Amino acid sequence: MTDRITDLWPAFLLVLHMLVATAVTVDVVMRKRAVATVIGWIGVAWLAPVIGSVLYVLLGINRIRRSALALGLDEHLAGEAAAKAIAERAGREPEQAPLPPAFTALAHVGEAMTGRPLLAGNRIEPLESGDNAYPAMLEAIGEARRTVTLLTYIFDHDRAGAAFFEALLAAHARGVQIRVLIDDVGARYSRPSMLRELAQAGIRVAAFLPTVLPRLAYANLRNHRKILVVDGVIGFVGGMNIRESHWLGLQPAMPAQCLHFRVGGPVVADLQRVFVTDWAFTTRERLDSADWFPPLQPCGPVLARGLPDGPDADLDNLPHVLHAALSVAARRVRIVTPYFLPDGALLRALQVAALRGVRVEIVLPARSNLPFMDWAMTPQLTDLLRRGCHVYRSPAPFDHSKMMVVDGFWCLIGSTNWDARSLRLNFEYNLECYDAPLTGALDALIDRRIAAAHRVSQRELDAMPFAVRLRDGLARLLSPYL
């Protein structure tokens, strides 16, 4: 009897594999839109018995289907009506100077994708590194009188995290209403977790999409946004997590320069709306009173719009805007990103822009904090260089900044990297801004990076040893999942 059961095990496992792989195949075909993604997951499911199907369940299924309206939030938190209502509540919106025709077309794409109009009257100030951003953020929290909302991917238990913890604790003691949302995977980058520390201090804190196996299950679908709003009127947004590596003055062991922005004006309500939606998704608590959404007054010259992006109702918002920006560029496109693994369509759009005579400049770190990313990024540089793009490698410290500038007038700032994880798998938030002085300030930052950088040549890529090129080519095969 025992021998018979033993003899049946191979057949049982074969049937199980076929059933599970068939189920994965059906699910992939029905869910996924990219043909390469469909073929890839089907291949994994059939060629790696059981294990491939398990990987799909853990990494390939988007379990998040949401929108502000689906969460039961009021209409004023969910789209164009919200922005118009807030602008009306703020008083008369300042007159908008006509945009150049090409940028008018680009603005239409952003509105079509998000359902939100451009808002005039904003002030947006770049803050380089944690040395400038963190004191400004801590000062704003220190002056808070009604509310503080903080959304971040990483909130480390280190010297930077301690400074924010003390500022939040003091505001809580003053009676300020505080809500802190930390991605559950990012919250575990250090021990003990700041989730526990904040909760024990009586501060309302929640983990976005809690996980059991944080580095494997739900490795994607992370909340990568970085948003701070104080009293509903002062906002901060950009690429900076809360960790001492960005605070260069502290001489951290692993320094990383980055870029954040202080925001004022009507568009702050959009930062708050995104936090409120993520908070409601996580906790089911609605934050819709005037304490969270006060009247906002115009305070600057920048036209701006929030661009939320993620594997939910906002899927593909950002890729469409990036394609539109590349298509309207007439003189120069400049991109600074720590991770550069765009899909084939974006790579071709960059090459076409260069072939049209647009100067395309891409600034990457000389060495990433993730060696595997460096390996995967290198092979795609060849086609870019051959089509006339210019690629630069900036020296240490590791540059974690994220920005894109077009023709000295339009810029994109926020949390998104140029890779599949940011562009399709994680929740991101950016601002698209139309303003020559702001864009000029970013151009100056990029000029300084390029002046200190090494320009990559095709000759040096061709001179790389065969073993290194093979390693990099193999690493690139995993780029959709990095």
N, C-alpha and C positions, 0 to 999 in steps of 0.2 A: 504493500500500500504506500509506504514511504517512498519507494523507488518510483512508483507511478506519479506521485505528486511532484517529485523532483523532475521527472521527465516532462511534466506539463508546464513547468515554470518558464522555459524559453517561449513557448507558444503564448502563454498568458502575457508576458512582457511585450511580445510583438503586437498582440491585439491592443494592449493598453497604449503602446506607443502610437499605433495607427489611429486609434480613436482620439487621443489627445492632440496629435499633430493635425488631424483633420479639423478638430474644433478650432485650433489656433489658426489654421488656414482660412476657415470661414470667417472668423472674427477679424483677421487682418484685412481680408478682401473687403469686408463691409465697413471697417473703421478707417483704414488708412487711405490717404489720397496720393501720396508720392509713390510712384511705381517702384523706385529703387528701395524704398522702405518696405513695401509689400514683398518684393522678391527676397530681400535680406532676411526678414523675419520668417518667411515660409521656409527658406533654406536652413535657417538655424533650427526651426522646429523639427524638420524631417531628418537633418543630418546629425543632429545631436539628440539622440533619443531621450525623451523625458526631460533631460536637463535643459534643452533648448526651449521646450514649452514652459518650463518653470521660469526661465529667464524672461520669456515674453510676459508672463503673468506679473512678474515683479517689476519689469522695466518698460514694457511696451504698451501697457493699457493706461489710457488717460481716464482716471476715475473721477475727474472733476468736470462737472457740467453746471455752470452757474452764470448768472448775470445779476445785476442789482435788482431788476424787477422780479426775477425768479426767487430772490431771497426775501421778497416782500417789502423791500425798502420803498420809500416814497419816490415819486417820479423826480422830485427835485434833487435826488442823489444819483440819477441815472441817465445822463445824456445831455442832448442839446438844450432841452427845456431847463435843465438845471443851470447850465452856464448862463443862459439868457436871464433867468430869474435872478441869479446872483448879481449879474451886471446891472439889472434894473434896480435891485435892492441897494446897490452901491451908489445909485444916483445916475446921472447922465454919463454914459460911456463916452470917453474922449473920441474925437474924430480920428478916423484912421486914414493915413495917407495912402493913396492907391499903390498897390504892389506892382512891381514890374510884371509884364505879362507872363513870363515863364514862372515866376514865383506865385502868381495868381493860380496857375494850373496846379502847382504843387500844393498850395493851400486847399484847393478843392479836393485833392486826393486825401489829405489828412482829415478833412471834415466828412468825406464820404465813408472813410474807414471807421471813424470814432463816433460820428453823429454829434460832434462838438465843434462849435465855431472857434475861430481865433479870438482871443480876448486881448484888448488893448489896455495900456496903462500899467504895465508890469515893470518892476525893477529886478534885475537878475545880476548878481555879483559873483564872479568866480572866486573860490577860496582854495588856494593851492595847499595841499598836504594837510594832515591833521593839525599841524602847528598853527594854521590859520582857521581851519574849519571847526575843530573841536572847541577852542575857546569861544568862538562866536555862538556855537550851539549851546554850550554850557551857560553862557551869559543869557541867552534867550530863555532857557529853562529857569534860570535863576530869577528872571523878571516876570515869569508867568503868573497870571492872576486868576485865570479861570480853568484852562484846559491845556493838556499836553498829550499829543499822540505821537508815538514813535514806532516805526516799522523798520526792521533791519534783518538782513540775512544772518549776520554774525554779531553777537554781543559777547565778547570774550571776558573772562574773569581775569583781568590783568589791570595794569595801571590806568589805561584809558577807560576800561569798563568800570573801574572803581570810581573814577571821576564822574561818570554819568550816573552811576548808582547813587552817589552822594547828592548830586544835583536833583535827581528825581525824588529821593527821600526827603530832601528839604522842601521841595515843592509840595509833596504830599502832606507834609506837616503843616504847611500854610493853608491847606484846604483845597489845593488845586486838584481838579479831576484828571486822573492820569490813566492812559491806556497804552500798554506796551505789547507789541506783537513781534515775536521772534520766530524765524523759521526753525522747525524742530531739529533739522539736521545741523544748521548753522549754530544752534544753541549748544551743540555738543562738541564744538571745536575746542573747548577748554573745560576744565573741571575745577571746582564744582560749577554746575550750570547756573547762569544768571537767572534762568527761569525760576529756580528754587529760591535764590537769594531775594529776588524782587517780590515773589509771592509771600515769603516769610516776613518781609518788611511791610506787608499790607498793601502793596501796589498791585493794581489790576494788570495782570500779565497773562498772555496765552501763547501757546505754541501752534504755529501754522502747520497743519497736516501732520499730526503726531505719527511717529514711526516706531516699530518694534526693532527692526534691524536698520539703523539709521544710515549706514554706509552702503547698503545693498538695496533692500526694498525701498521703494519710493526714492531712489537716488535721483530721479528726475522729478518734475512737478514741484520744484522748490520755489519758495518766495524769495526772489533775489532783489526785491525792491529796497530802497533806502530812502525813507521819508520821515521827516520830523516837522510837525506843525505845532506852533505855540499860540494859544489864545485864538486860533483860527485865522490869524492875520500874518504871521511870520512863518515862512516855510524854508526848509532845507532839503535839497535833493541832489543826487549825484551818484558817484561810484564807491563812496567810502563806507565800509563797515565800521563797527565800533571795536577797534582793536589797536593795541599800542604800536603795531608795526607801521601804522600810518603817521604816528606822532614822532617825527624824526628827531625832534629836540630831546626826546627821552633816550635817544641812542638805542633803539630796540635791536635785538639780536638779528632779526630778519626785516630790515627796513624796506618799505614800499611807498613810493610817492603815489599820490592820487589827486583827484579833483572833485570838489563839491561846490554847491552853489547856494547862496542865500537868496530867497525869493520873496518879493512883496507884490501886492496888487491882486486883481480879481482871480488870477490863475491859481492862487493859493487854495481857493475853494476846490479846485480840481485835485490837488494833492490830498486834501482832506477827504474828498469823496472816495478816492481810491483806498485810503486807509479804512474808512468806514465800511466799504464793501468787503474788504478782506477781514475786518474785525467781525462783521455780521456773519460772514461765511464760517468763521472759526468758532464764535461764541454764541451766535444768534441774538446778540444784544444790538439794538438799534440806537445809533447816536445821531439824532436829527434835530436837536434843539438849537436855539440861537447861540448857546454857549460854544457849540462846535462849529456853527456856520454863521458868524456875525457878518454885518455889512462890511463890505470891502471897498476901499477908496483907491482910485487910480494913483499911482505914485512913481511912474516911470514911463519910458518911451517904448518898451519892448512889446511887440505882438507875440503872444505865446499860446500854445495849446498843449495839454497833457496827452501823451500817447501811451496808454496802458497796453501791454501785450502779454499774452500768456496762452496756455493750452485750454482755453475756455471760450467764452463769447468773444474775446479779443484776439483770437488766433489770427496771425498773419497781418495784424495792423502794421507792425513795424516793417516787415519785409516789403510790403507794398509802398510804404513811404520812402524807404531806402531806394527802391527801384525808380520811383518818381523823381527823387532828388538827383540820382545819377543821370536820368534822362534829360533833365532841364539844365544841368550844369553846362556852362558855356566857356568858362576859363579855367577853374581850378576846383578840385575836390581834395580834401585833406581828411585823413582818418587816423585817429590814435586809439589803439585798442590793445589790451594785454594778451588776448587770445584771438587768433585770426584763422577760423576754419569755416568760411561761408560756403553755402552750397554752390553747385555748378552754375545756377542762374545768376547769382550775385557776382560770381567770379567773371562770368561773361559780360555782365553789365559794366563792371569796372574796366574790362579790356576794351569794350566798345567805346566807352567814354574816352579812354586814352587814344584810341584810333580816330576819334572825331577831332582830336587836337586839344582835348582837355588835359591839363596837367593833373595827374592822379598821384597823390603822395600818401603812402601808408607807413605809419610809424609804429614799430613793434619793439618790445623789449629785446635787448641783446640776449638775455637769459631769462626765461620764465621761472616762476616758482614751481612749475610743474614740468619737469623735463620731457615727459611724454607728449605734452602739448607742443613743445619746441620741435620734437621729431616730426609730429604730424603736420605742423604748419609749413615746414620747409619745402616739400615737393611742389606745392601749388604756386610757389613764388616764380618758378621758371616761366610759366605761361604769362604771368603778369608782366615780368620784365621784358619778354619778347614782344609784347604788344605795346610797350612804351610806358608802363607804370613805373613809378619810382618807389623803392622800398628802403626804409631806413631802420637800423637797429640801435635803439637808445641804450646808453650804458647804465650801470647800476647807479642808484637803487632801482629795483624792479618797478616798472611803471604800470600801475593799475588803472590809469586814467582811461576814460571813455568819452570820445567826442568826435563829431564829424562837422566839417565846415564846407560850405559850397559858395563859391563866387563872392566871398567876403560879405555876404548878406544873410545867409540862412545857416543855422547851426542846430545840431541835435545833441542834447546833453542828458545824462542819466545813468542808468545802471546796466545797460545792455552791452555785452561783448559781441564780437562778430564770430559767433560759433553756433552750432546747432542747439546746444543746451540753452543759450540765451534767446535765440531767434524762434525756437519752436517748443522747447520742453519746460522752460521755467517762466515764472511770473516776473515781468520787468516793468519799469516805469521810466519814461523819458519825457522831456519837453522839447518840442520843436519851436524855435525862436526865429523871428524875422526882425533883425536889427543890425545895422552896420557897425555901430560902436561896440556892441557886445561881441559880434563875430570878429571884429578887429582885435579885441582883447584876446580872444582864443587863438587867432592867427599869430599873435605875438608869442603866446605860450608855445605854439607848435614850432615857430621859428627857432626858439631857444632849444627845443628838443632836437630839431634837425641839425642845428649848428654843432651840437655835442655828439651827434649820432654817427654811426658808420653806414655809408650807403652800400647796399648789397648789389653785387654785380653778377652777371651770368657766368663770368669767368670763374669766380670763386665757387659758385654752385657746381659747375662742371668739374672743378678740381677736387671735389669731395671724394673720399675713398669709396669704393664700391660697397663695402660692408656698411658704411654709414648711410649711403643712399638707399640701400636695401632696407635697413632698419627703419628709416624715415618713411619709405614707401609702404611698408607693412603697417606702421603706426597710423598712416593716413587712412587706411581701410576702416579704422574705427572712428573716424571723424564724426559720423552721424550720432555717435553715442558719447563723445567727449564733452 
